[in-house]
Amino acid sequence: MASSSSRAKQCAAVVHLFPLEEKVGTKLDGCGKTTLAQYIYNSNKHSFESAYFAEEIGKHFKQTFGLLELQKQLLRDILGGKNKMISSVSEGTNKIKEALHMKKVLVVLDDIDDHDELSALLGTSAFHTQSKIIITTRLLDIHSWFESISWRCYVNKLQLLNNDESLEVFSCHAFGSKRPLESFSDLAVELAQYCEGNPLALKVLGSSLFVSAEDPREISSIIEIWRSRLNSLTSMKGDLDFKIQGLLQKSFDSLPLASYKELFLHIVVFFIGEDEDYVVKILEHDCHAKAGIISLINRCLLTVSSNKKLMMHQLLQDMGRNIICEESKNLARHTRVWCSDEAYRLLTKGDASETIEGLTLDMRKLKKGTKALAIKTSSLAKMHKLKLLQLKYVKLSGQYKNIPDLRWLCWHGCLLKAIPSNLLTSNFLVAIDMTNGNIEKFEPPMVLSSMKILNLTACVKLDSIHKLYRLPNLETLILWQCSNLIHVCKSIESLENLSLLDMASCRKLLKDSLNKRVKALCIGGGMPDRPLFSLPQSLKFLFLDYCNLEYHNDLNVLFSGPLVGVSLEGNLFEFLPSTINLKMLRVLKLTYCINLKSIMCLPSTLEELYTYRCKSLEKITFQSTRFRLRKFGYEGCFKLTEVQGLFKLAAIKELHEAELRHLKWIKAYQDHKVDLVGDEITEGRVWHIQMLYEYGIRSTYLQGIKDDRMSTFEYTSKRQSLSFHVPLHPMKHRIQGLNVSCSYRSSGSKDEGRWPLFTKVSNITKGVTWIYNPMVYCKSRGDEDAMWLSYWPIGNILEADDEIHVLITTGKGMIVSECGASLVYMDGGEVEQEEEWGNNTMKTEEVIGGDLSEFEVSTRVYYLCRRDFFKSETPDLIKKWFGDSISCTTLQGWRKSHESRHLDAPCMMMELAKELNRDTLFKHIWLGYFNSESDIRKIEQVVYRLVGVEYVYYDIEKKTLAVGGGVDSVTVETCVREFEKTVTILHVSYDAKSLLQPCQNQFISDRNCYRLL
């Protein structure tokens, strides 16, 4: 195990934090499940009456009398060494149940892969309430194991080591110390990163390369050995250590069906990073892919990213490739060929055989100096079992023959004017991808009933498509960037299963003959001369990105009907229609609509709203106070100050004294500046004192102000907390609410700026708690105090003698110097006004006094926070701040207290609809700070080197980088942002710029790149 204290605490928390009978640790083999279980066992066994640890349960079950021996040993350990005679497994199970019911025990069962193994050992009855049973398994979906029994279960999916921990573990085994020797530091980092956090791989690899400072060998020769080892690991073959291979292969060997094993190997070679639904359609017939992917995920052999891409640990990829390599020493006898150099050599020599089921060849990945020759089609004709063929920029010559079992034809950069008809005669052909091809006409030669996907992305010479009726089951048609396409046959209207039609940037194609059943439509990249007057009633997803749309009557057409998702990114309108008649709308994307000023009357069904870089946007409203918004992206909305029902920021100078009530004295400081941070809307703006409205709470920040009225509170404390009892008050006065304040300053920590204020107000007597995190807070200046003043309208649940507790919590970046509270009273004339407004409005709003049910994390405990400030607010963190008042529920997502639905998340549906079965991802990245052409070219070169990138283009007007290819969008974004870190950007005035010119040479020597704006 890594020696970090955080990981040790995680181990202890598994037993102590969760009062459950059953703990389960899951993850792929070699990630440290057994080590963690041993640590927990050794650290906690003294707290129990008896303890038992059993390793490799699955191995014992396969042995004759193995289960019986396990039961005997379990009984001996539980009963303190007493032997119990048992003659059968059923008798042993009954005696174990009796023993577990009587004693407080700790039982650890390592490597269980079947529910029957667990029930045979322990039975299904309840046992001692203070006992703990810990099991480890490589399976994920194990909740069903406990549905029919009374045990409560907590599943802990182990996290792999991070980069620092990985390097530490590797160094311990490679050098005998926590840090690598200086000469080996770079290679050690690369080797540790190859293992991707798998502890066993780090241990085995480090031990195999052990070197000490006293090693008599030349350092240079050892370094060469290390570099050779790294090259062998990172080669396309993936030369995996046999120990690691054997361990990882256990999960593969445990797959219940041979078709699932074939599916795993297909994914390893061809479909890492591809869309899940795309792969299912191609492989369902042969591999039962839908169920198979679930099985692979359950055994930790595969993961699916948030945008539905298939992902896999590098060690598992290498393990799969090794399995294929072990099929035969003769490459031609392998079932799959993925190394482009080997595939090219195989095809040019004509050595291909009928055993090959899949082959990929990318001419751009051949070794330097390789002479690119045309491949003879006769080489392909020999592969009678070929199902998956992926060619990129390959030139074929000769007569084309039928490939009878072909399922997937992916031929990027095809030089032919038409797809050879003999390649389109397989009755099993599911998907054709001819991205960046030179074809001028597409016409299927025969009926292809299995065809579901046709991708003709960026076939810029394509001018016509004919006889689509021969593809009766076509579901996806991608014509993106077919800029010269002028004709699609009328038979497109007869395709009953067509659900995605992407015609983005097809400017010459008239869109008035759309398929009436299409569910997703992309018409981005500029509208044709003829406007779009109507949309199919079947349409669910509409993409009109960068179409130069302005507000006119046609825009009203877009906002009616059964649309679920609408994307209008990069358009020119200033307003949307005042009434959006979309009763089913769940996702609305308005990113880069730079002229958009307001969005009014959004439907209450909306769950996701994205307005990134809408720099003119000021206000957003909804049709109802009860809306379901779960995701809201508004970075770069520099003028946004109000989202109805969520928040409002109003400058004090714009408010009347009557609105400020007891804070009217702040008016005197209305022109005073404050440094507001903590949320995207605060970035790049100069703020005067603001009033923030959230959940019915009003609050403001004062900075650098000293006024006697700031400290007029009934109850004060020099600590972070205070308590008091509500006093008796005259009948003619009633409590309106509670004022809460705190003074704080910077602690000088490097974490300053990352820690906001959390305020917990509890009515102990009535058992009600509110925990509030304002969306913005004021950053203190040096040793200068900042002050937060807030008003909480909770008078309706404050009565005489109620005990009230206030706690102000911050992180390491702040120090609270004082907190205060005071009750706010109102006279009889004000009571009626307040009650009337509350009865008519507040009950339906998500405010204090209204409906906060969505924010209830425990009985009458409300967590009032609009976003996940720390990206993942774990139970441990919440427990640290607020004790046991909140149940251990992971608080993720920006709005609600509980997690959003993942399986049918609308944004995921939007991304699927747009990118479904498209090998080319189209990603726009804003590069507004870069004006130099040389900088742009450098970024293009850096991005183009990424594996899978096929297309990089910089749009000067939009200042965006468009990236296309089979590469994950997060990878592209990270690459660009890493480049930005090497660039120092100075925002200076014109006069200052002239002063800086003389010192440019020195500045350049200190920085890789700089820019004066």
N, C-alpha and C positions, 0 to 999 in steps of 0.2 A: 504494500500500500504506500501511496505517497505520504510524506511525513507532514503534510499541511494539517493545521489544527482544524480547519473547516471540515475536512473529510473525516476526521476523527469524531467531531461533533455530530456529523451526519449519521455515523454508525450508532452512537449512543441514542440519538433521537428515535431510531427505528423501534427501540424497545420502550423508551420512557415517555415519549410524547403522545403516543397513540394507545388509548386504553382498549386494545382489541385482542381477541384471542389468537388471531391468525395473521402472520406477516408473510408477505411473499415478495421475493426479490427476483426480478426478471431482467434479461438482456442477453446479447449474443455471447457465445462461448469465449472465455478468456478475458472477460471484462472485469473480473474480480468478485464474482458472486460468492464463490467459496471462501475467498480470503476475507471478505466482509462478514460472512456468516461466522467464520472462526473467530474473528475479532469480537463480534457481538457475544458469542458464546463464552469466550474466555473472560470478557469484561463483566459479564452479568450473572454467570452461573452461581456465584456465591450468594446471590439474592434469592435463590430458590431452594426448596427442600431437596430437590433432585434435578439432575440435568443429564441430557443425552444428546450426542452428536453422531450422525451417521452420514458418511460420504458415499457418493456414487450409488444412489438408491437404484437407479435404472439398471446398473451393471449387476447388482445383487439379484434383481428380479429375474434376470435371464438365466441365472444359475439354478441347478437342481437343489431344492431345499433352501435356496437363498433367502426367500421371504421368511421362512420359519426361523432361520438363524437370526435374522434381523429382529424378529419379534422376541426371541429369547434374550438377546442382548439388551433390547429396549426395556424389557421387564426387569432384568438384573439391575440396570442402572437406576431405574425409577424406584425400585424397592430396596436400594442400598446394598446391592450385592447378593440378595437372597435369590436362590434359584427356584424358578417356578416350572414345573413339568408341564409341557404342552405337547400334544400329539398331532395337532392339526392347525392349519392357518385360522380357521374359524374360531377354534378354541382360544388361540393366541389373541385374536382381535377382541374377543369378549373380555379376557383378563386385562388387556391393555386399557380398555374402556373403563373398567372398574378402578384400575390404578390411577388413571388420569382424573377421574372424578373425585378421588379422595385427597390428592396431594397437589401442592403448588409446584409445578415443574416447568422447566425450560427444555424444549425439544427442538433440535435443529435437524432438518432432513434435507440433505443436499442433492440436487440434480434429480428432481422428480419431473417426469414428462407425461404422466398419465394419471387421471383421476382415480383409477382403480388401485394404483400403487398407494395413494394417500389413504383411501378408505380402508384398504386391506390392513394397513399398519395401525391406524388410529380409530377406525370405525367412523360413525357419523353422529354419535351422541354428543351432548354438551359435556364439558369437563370443568374443572375447577376455575372459578371466575378470575383468579389471579395468575393462571398459567399462561404461558406464551408458547405458541408453536410457530417456528420459523421454517419456511421451505424456500429453496432456490429452484428455479426452473428457467429453461430457455424459451418457454412459451409466454405469450402475452395475454391471450384471451382465456383467462382462467376463472373469470367471475362465475361462470356456469358451474364450476366445481362446488361452489358454496351455496347455490340457490336452494337446494333441498335439505340443508342442514342448518343448525342454529348458530354456527360460528360467525362471528363478524370478521371481515377480512380487510386488511389494508395492503394494497399492492404498491411496491416501491420499485419503479423502473430505474435501474442504476444508471448514473451518468458516467460517461467515459471521462478520462483525465483531460484537463485542459493542456495547453501548450507548455506552460511552465512545469506543471506536474509531470507531464510526459518526459520532458528533458531531464528532470530530476531522477525519475525511475530508470530511464535509459542510462544516465551517467553512473548511477549507483552500481549497475551491473557491468558497464563497459570500462569504468575507471576506478571503481571502488570509492567514489566520492559523489557528492551531490551536484558538483559542477564538472563540466568536461575540461580536459586539458586544453590549453589555449590553442595549440596547433590544430586541434580537432573540433573546435567549437562550431564552425560552420557546417561541417559534415555531420556532427552529432545532432544539430538542429534539424537537418534534412531527414536523417534517419528516424529521429523521434517523430517528426511530422508524418512520415510514411505510415507509421503504426496507427495514426488517428486516434490516439488515446486508449488503445487496448493494452492493459497492463501486462498480460501474458506475452504478447508480441514484443513489447518493450524489453521484458526480462530475457526472453530467448534471444532476441537479436543483439541486445547489449552484451550478454554473456558470450555469444559466439564471436564477438569482436573485441574481447577484453584486452586492454593494454594498460600498463602502469608507467609511472614516471621513470621507473628503473629498468624498463624494458631495454635489453641490449641491442635490439634491432634498430636500424636506421629509421628515424621518424618519417622520412620521405617514402620509404618502402611500405611502411604501415599505412600511411595515408593513401597510397595507391591501392592497397588491398581494400581499404574502406571504400574508396571511390568506385572500385570495381564492384563491390558488393551492392552499393547504392544503385549503380547502373543496372545491375541484374534485377534488382527489386522493382525499379521503375520502368523497366522495359515492357513492351506490350505483352510479353509472355508472363511476367510476374513470377519470378523465381522464389516461391514461398518456402520458408523453412519447413521441413517435414513434420516437426513437432506441432507447429502452429496449424499446418495443413490438416493433420490428423484430428486435432481438437475441433477446429471449425467444421470439419466434414461430418461430425456427429449429427449436427442439425440437418445437413443435407441428406444424410443416410436415413434419418428418421422420417422423412417425408412419406406420407402414406401411399402415394400413387406415383407410378413411373412418369406419368404425364406432368406432374408437378415438378419433377426433377428436370424434365426437358424444358419446361417453362423457365425454371431458374437459369439454366444454361443459355437459353435464347436471350433472356433479359441481360445477363452478364455481357454477352457479346454485342448485342445490337440495340438494346433499348434503355440503357441507363440515361436518365434525364428526359425520357420521352413521357408524353401524357398517358396516364393510366388507361383511360377509355380508349385511346388510340391503340394501345398494345392489346387490350382485351378484344377489340374487334378483329385484329389480325390473327391472334393466337387462340381464340376461343374454340374453334373447331377442333384443333389438334390437342390442345393442352388444358381444356377446361379453365381458361385463364382467369375468369372472374373469381371462381372458388379457389383457384390455385394461388392467386395473389394474396388472398386472405390467409391461406395456410403459410405462405412464405413470411408474411408480416408476423404472424403468430409465433413463428420460430425465429424471429429476429434476423431473418435472412434478407429482408427487404424493408424499406420504409417508403412512405408516400409523403411528399412535401405538402405544404399548405396549398400550393397551387396545382396539386394532383400530379406531380412529376415523380417517376420512380427513381429512388435513390438507393445507394448501397455502399456499405463500408468498403474501402479499398482492399482490405484483407480478404473479404468475401469475394470480391471480384477476382482477385488473384487465385483464391481457392477454386473457384469455378473454372477458370482458364486452365489450371493445373489438371483438373479432372478431364478436360477435353484433351489436353496434351498426352495424358496417360493412356488414351484410347489406342494409340499406335505410335511407334517411332517414325513412321512414314507420314509426312504431312498430308499427303493425298488421301490417306485413310482416316483422317479426322472428320468429325461430323460438322465442324464449323471452323472457318478460317477468318481471322479478324485483323491480323497484322498485314498492312498494305504491301510491305516488301515481300512477304511470303506469298500473298495472294497474287501479286504481279509475277513473281517467279514461277508460280504454279501454272498460271494461265498462259504465259508466253512460251513455256516449255510443253504445253499441252498435256500436263500430268494429272489434271483433275480426274476424280473418280466418282462413281455413283454413290459413294458413302457420304459425300458432302451435302449437307442440308441447308447451310447458310454460308454466305461469303460476302465480305465487304472489302472494297478497294477504293482508296482515295489517292489519286495521282499526285496530289499536293503533299502527301505525307511520305513519299518515297525518299530514300536516302539521297543526299546531294551527290550529283554526278551520275545518277541512274538515267540512262537514255530512255525516254518515254516512247515506247513503240505501240502501235495499234494492236489491240487484243483480237485474236481470231475468234469468231463466234463458235467455231467448232469446239473450242475448249469448254464453253458453257454447255454445249449440246451433250457433252459426256456426263454431265451431272444430272442424272435422271431423277434423283431425289431432292433436287434443289427447291427449297421453299421460300427462303429469304435471300434476296439479292439486293445489295446496296452498292451502287457505283457512283463515284463522284469524279466528274471531269475525265471520264474514260472514253477513249475512242475505240470503237469496235469495227471490225472489217469482216466481210464474208456474208454468207447466206444465213439469215436468222431462222432458227428452228423452234418449234414449240417446246416450252418447258412445262410439262404437264402438271406438276405439283406446286407450281409457283403461287405463293400467297401474297407476297409483298415485293413490288418492284419499285425501288427507289433509285432514280438515275438523275442526279443533279448535273447540270452543265452538259446535257446531251446535245451533240452537234447535229443530229438528224433533223430534217424538216418535218418528219412525221414519225410517230412511234411505229416500229415494224409490226405489222398485223400478226405475225407468228408469235410475238411476245404477249399478245392479248387474247390468247385462245385457251388459257387455263380455266377450267370450270371452278377452280378454287381461289382465283385471284380476288383479294379483298381490297387492296390499297395500291394506288399508283401515285408516285410522287415524282414529278418531272421539273422540280424547281430550277430556275435559271436556264431552262432549255431553249433550244433554237427552233422548236417546232412551230409551224405556221398554221397547221390545221389539226384538229382533233376529231377523230371519227372512229368509234369502236367498230371492229369488223364483224362482230357477232354479238348475240345476247350474252352478257356476263351477269348472271343472276346473283353471284356472290359479291360483286363489287359494291363497296360501301363508301369508299373514300377516293376522291380524285383531286389531286393537288397540282395545279399548274401555276404556282406562284412565280411571278417575275419572268414569265415566258413573253418577253416584250415583242416578239415577232408574231405571236399568235393573233390571227385575225378572225377566226371563225371556229365554232364548235357545232358539230352535227350529230344527229341520230342519238340523242341522249335517251330515247326510249329503250335503247338496247342495254341501258343500265337501270333496270326497273327498281332496284333496291338501294340506289345511291342515297346516302344520308348527308354527305359533306362534299361541297363543291367549292374549292378555293381558287379564285381567279385574281387574287391580289396582285396589283402592279402589272396586270396584262394591259399595258397602256395603249396598245393598238387593236385591241379586241373590239370589233364592231358588230358581230353577229353571234347570238346564241339561239339555237333552234327553238321553235315554239314548243317542242316536246318536253322542255323543261317544266312546263306547267302540269305535265302528267306524272311527274315523279312524286308519288304519294309519301315516300319516306324522307324526302329531302328536308333536313332540319336546319342546316347551316349553309348559307350562301354568302360568300365573301367576294364582293365586287369592288373593294376599295381600290381607288386610283385607276379604275377602268373608265376614263373620262370620255371615251368615244362610244361607250356602250349605253344605249337607251335602256332605262330601267322600268319602262312601262309594261313589260311582259314578264313580271316577276312570277315565280311559282306561288300559287295561292295557298300552299300548305307550309311554306318555309317558316321556321321558328326563329332563326337568327339571321340577321341581314347586316352586312358590312358594306357601307358605301363611303369610305373615307378617302381623303386625299384630293378633294376638290369635286364639286358637283358638276354634272354636265350642263349644257346650255338649257335643256328642257328641265323645268323644275319637277320635283317629286310631289305629285298631287294626292296620291293615295298609297296606303300600305295594306298588305295582306292582313286579314283579320286573324290569321293563325300566328302572326308574328309575336314573339315573346322578348327577343333581344334585338336592339337596334343600335348600330354604330355609325355615326355620322361625324367622325373625327376629321378636323382640319378641312371642312367643306366650305369655309368662308360664309357660313350662314349668318344672316342678319335678321333682325326682328321684322317679320312680315307675316302675311296670312298663312303662308305655307308652314310656319313654325307651329301654328295651332294644330295642324294635322298630326304633328309628331306627338302631341300631348293628349291623345285620346285613343281609346282602344284597350286591349288586354296586355299591354307591354309590361314585362317584369323588370327589365333592365334597359337603360338608355345611356349611351355614351355620346356626348357632344363636345369632346375635348378639342380645344384650339379653335373655337369659332368666335365670331365677331359681335354677336348680339350684346346689347346692354341690359335687356330685361327678358325674362321668360314670360309666357302668357300668365295673366293674373289668376286664371283658374286652370289648374292642371288636372284634367279629367282622366287620371290614370289610377283606377281603384285597386290595381294589382301591383303597382310599381314598388319595387323593393330596393333597387340600386339605381343611383343617378350619379353620373360622372361628368363633371364640368371643368376638369383640370385645364389650366392654361387659357381660359376664357378671360382675357385680360381686360375686356371692356365691361364685363358683367358687374353691375352695381348692386343689384338686390335679387333675392330669390324669395318670392312670396307664395304663401298658401301651399306649401308642399303637402302631399297626401300623408295621412297618418300611418299608412302601410309601409312607408319608407324605412328601410333598415340600415342602408349604407349610403353615405353622401360624401363625395370627394370633390373638393374645390381647390386643390393645390394650385398655387401661383395665380389665383384670381385676384390680382393686385388692386382692383377697383372695388371689390366686393365689400359692402358695409353692413348689410342686414339680411337675416334669414328668418322667415316665419313659416308656421305650419297651419294647416286647416283646423287642427284640433290640439288641445293641450295634452291629449293622451296619444303619444306617438311612440314608435318602436325603434327609434334610431339606436343602433348598436356600434356602428363604426362611422367615424367622422374625421376626414382628413382635410386640414385647412392650413397647412404650412405655406407661407408666402402670401397669405391674405393680409396684407399690411394695414388695411383700413377696416377690417372686420371688428365690430365692437358689440354686436348683439346677435344671438341665436335664440329665438323665442323658446322659452321653456328650459333652456340650458344655462345661459349666462348673459349678462349684459354689463358692459363697462361704460360708465358715463362720467365725463369730466365734471368735477365739482363746480366749475364756472358755469356749466350748462344747467345746473339744478337750482331750483328755488329753495329759499330757506325753509319753507314749509315741508319740502320733501326731505330735508336733512334732519328736521325735528331737533332732538337733543344734541345733534352734531352740527348745528347751524354755525357755530363759532369757527368751523373749519373754512368757511367762506373767505375768511381773511387771508388764507394761504392758498387760494385757488390757482395762483400762477407759480406756485412752488413745484420744482421738478422732483420726480422720484424715479428710481431705477427698478422698474418692474421686470421680473424674469419668471421663468418656470413654465411658459407655454409658448407655442409657436407664434401666437398673435403678438407677443411682446417683442419679437426680434426685429431689429432695424428701425425701431420707433423711439421718439423722444416723448416721454409722458409727463404730464402735469398730474396733480393729485386726482385719483379716480375713485369712483364708488363702484364696487363689484356687487352684483346681485346674483345669488345662486341659492337654490333650495329655499327661497324666502329669507335667507340670511343676507344682510347688508354689511359690507365691510370696506375698510379703506386703510391705506398705509401712509404714515407720516415719516419723513426722513429729514434729519438735521433741524428739527423744530423743537423749541422749548417753550411750553405754554403751561401755565398753572392748571388750565382746564383739562389737560391730558391725564392728570393723576387724581381726579375727583371720583374715586370709586369707593363704594362701601366696604368692600372686602379686598384686601391686597396680600400679596405674599412675595417674598424675595426668592422664592423657589419656583419650580415649574408647575406647582399645583396648589390648590386651595380648596377649602370646604367651608360650608356655612349652612345654617338652617333658615328657612324662609320665615321672617317675623310676621306677627299679626299685623293687619293693616286695616284702616277705617273702611266701613262698609261702602262709603261713597267713592272709594278708590278701588280699582282692580289692577292686578298685575298684567301688564301688556307683554313684557318680554324680559330678556336678560342681555345686558351689555357685558361683553368679554373682551379683555385686552391683554396684550403682552408687549414687553420691551425686550429687544434682543440685539445682539451684535455678532459680528463675524468672529469665529474661533481661530481664524488663521489657517485652518486646515486646507489641504489641497482639494478636498471634496466640496469646498464652498461652491454654491451654485447648483448643487445636486440635491440638496435637502430642503424640502419645503416645510411649512408648518402643518402639524396635525393637532387639532383641538378636539378633546373629548369632554363632553358635557353629560353628566349623569344625574338623573333624579333617583337617588338610591332608594328612597321611600317607595316610589311607584315602579321601580324596576325598568326605567327607560333610559337608553343611552344613544347619543348621537356622536359620531366621529366624523369630523369635517376637515377636508383638505381643500383650501381655496385653490382655484386653478392658476392664480398668479400670486406672487409674493414679492416683497421689496428686498433687494440686496443691500445689506448695510455697507457703509463706506468706512473702511478702516476701523478705528476704535469708536466711531460715531454710532449711537443707538438708533435703531429704527423702531417704529411702534405700529402695532396692528390693532385697530379698533373695529369691533363687530357688534351687531345687534341681532339677537336670536328671538323670533316671535313665538316663544313657547309658553306664554302666559296662561294658556288654557289648561296646562297640566302642572302649574305651580300653585301650591296651596300652603297655608300656614303650617309651619313645623316640618315641611319637606326638607330632607337632607340633600344638598346639592354639592356635587364634586366636579371641579374643573381641572383638567390636565392638559398642559401644552407640551407637545413632544416634537423634538427636532433631531436631526442627525449630527454628524461630527462637524458640519460646516457652520453651525450656529450655537450660540450660548444664550439661553433665556435668562435675563437679569431680574425680571419682575413680571408678575401677572396680576390681573385685577378683574373684579366682577361687581356688578351692581344691578339691582332690580329696577325696571322701568314701569312706572304706574301711569294710568290714564284716568281722567275723571269721567263722570257719567255721560257727558255729551259726546265723548269720543268713543265710548263703548259701543253704542248703537252702530256707528259708522264702521267700526272694525268688525263687528259680528256680521253685519250685513254683507260686507265684502268677503269675509271668510266663508260664509255659508254658500254664497253663489259661485265662488271661484276656487277657493283653496282646496276644497274637498276633491276636486278632479285633477289638481295639479300635483306634480312631484315636488312639493315643498313641505317644510315643517308645518304641521297642522293639516296637511293634505294627504295624498296617497303616496307613501314611501315604501310600499310593499316590495318594489323591485330592488330596493337597496337594503333589505333586511337580511343580515347575515347570521343572526341568531335571534332567539325570541326577544323582540322589542329592542334589538341592537341594530342601528342603522349606520351603514358605512357610506358617507356622502362624499363621493369622489368621482369626478367625471372621466378620469382616465387612469390607466395603470402607470404611475409615475416611474416606477422602477422596472417596467416591462414585464416583470413577473413578481408580484407581491406574494411571497410564499407564506404559508401558515406560521413558520418560525418567526418571520419578521413581524407579522401582525401580533403574534403572541408576545414577542419582546416588547412591543410598544404598548399593547393594551391588555396584557394578561390573558386570563381565561374567558373573558366575556364574549369573545368571538370564537365560533366553532372553527375547526381546521378545514376550511373550505378555501381552495386556491382562488385568489381574487385576481382574475385576469380580464382583459378587455377594457375599453376606455370608458364604458358607460355603466353597465350593470355590475352588480356585486358578484354574479355568477357567470360562468363561461357562456359565450355565445354558441349557437349550434354550429358544429363544424361540418357535418356531413352534407347539409343542404344549404350552406352559407351562400347567399345570393352573389357575393362578389366572386366566389369560386365558380359559380355557374356562369357568370359573365366572362371570366377568363377562359373557361372551357369553351364557351360558345364562340369566342373570338379566335382562340389558338388551337381549338380541337383539331387534332390530326394535321396540324401545320408544322412541318419540321422547322420552319423559319419563325423564330420569335422576333417581334418588332418592338424594340425598346427605345423610348425617347428619354434622353438624359440631358438636363439643362446644363449648359456650359456658359452661362451669362458672364462670368468673370473673365473669360479668356477672349481677348480681342486679337491676339497675335496669331497670324496664320501658322507660324512655326510651332506654337503651342498646340494648336488644333491638330496639326499633322502628327506631332509626337503622341497625342492622346489616341489618334486613330491607329497608329502603329502599335501602341501598347495593347489596345483592345483587340486588334486584329490577330495578335499572337495567342489569344485565348483559344483553347481547344473548342471547336464547334462553331466559331464565328466565321461566317461566310461573306458578310456584307457590312461595311461601315461607311456612313455618309454623314457629313456635317451640313446642316441646314443653316445658312448664314442669317436668314431673316428671323427664324425662330430661335436661333442660338441653341439648337438641340442636336445631339448626336444620335443618329438612328442606327441601331445595331440589329443585324439579322443573322439567324443561324440557330443551330441546335445547342444553345448555351443557356444556362439558367440566368434569369434577369438579375438575381442577387449577385451573382459572380461578376457580371458586367458592371453593375453599380459600384461594387466594392473596388474593382480595378480602377475605375475612374476616380473615385474618392481618394484612393491611396496615392494616385498621381497628383491630385490636388494638394495633398499634404506636403509635397516637395516644392510647392509654389507659394511664395510669400506675396500676398497682395496688399499693397499700400494704398489706402484711400486718402489722397491729399488734394489740396487746392491747386489751382494753376500756378499761383505764385510759389507755393511750397515746392512744387514739382521742379521749378527752375533751380531752386536752391539745392535740391537733392542730386541734380545731374552730375556735379563734379565728383561725387563719391560713389558713382555707380560701379566703377571697376572693382573697388574694394568690396562692395556689396555683392557683386556677382561671384566673387571668389568664396564668399561665405554661404551662398545659396545655390541650389541647382537651377533655380529659375525665379524670376521676380516679375512683377507687373506694377506699374504706376498707373492708377486710374484718376 
